[in-house]
Amino acid sequence: MAGEFHPSTGITPPKQNPGYASYRSPYGPKYKLQPNFHGWTFKHATKLGMTLGAFGGVAGVFAIFFFAEVPKVRNDIMVKVPIIGQHFVKDIPASDNPF
């Protein structure tokens, strides 16, 4: 009864691997197991890294343009961007200065 599904709890206890290697027929396909770390192969990790990098890049660009009107961000970052920096230069005319 050990190692079987228990309907009252909905849990299947973990099974131990047998102490022997599974049979491989000499006439079957020659396959190798992919190296992995907790089920994550190098291909999966690369794909996840590329996806997270893309989302991080988009989130960074969004954050910069979202906070672009904050004076500290505008003067320290956005004005120094080569192509679009002149768009963020804010000159106040003398007629609008109350002092």
C-alpha angles and dihedrals in degrees: 000000000000116000095024130119114274110210094196093061101022090228129128110204115233116265125223120234114252117257092241135067119255117255118265117195115225087224096052128086118294103238134168129205114246115241110248143169112225089333095312113121124198090256092054092046092050092049092048091048093052092048094048091046091052093048090047092051093050091047090051093051090047091051093050093051093040091056094036093109094056102105095228093051092042095051099037101039117009099048090055095056105111104227105027100028096103090060090066098050106113114196116182113214117236091243091063094051109100094202 
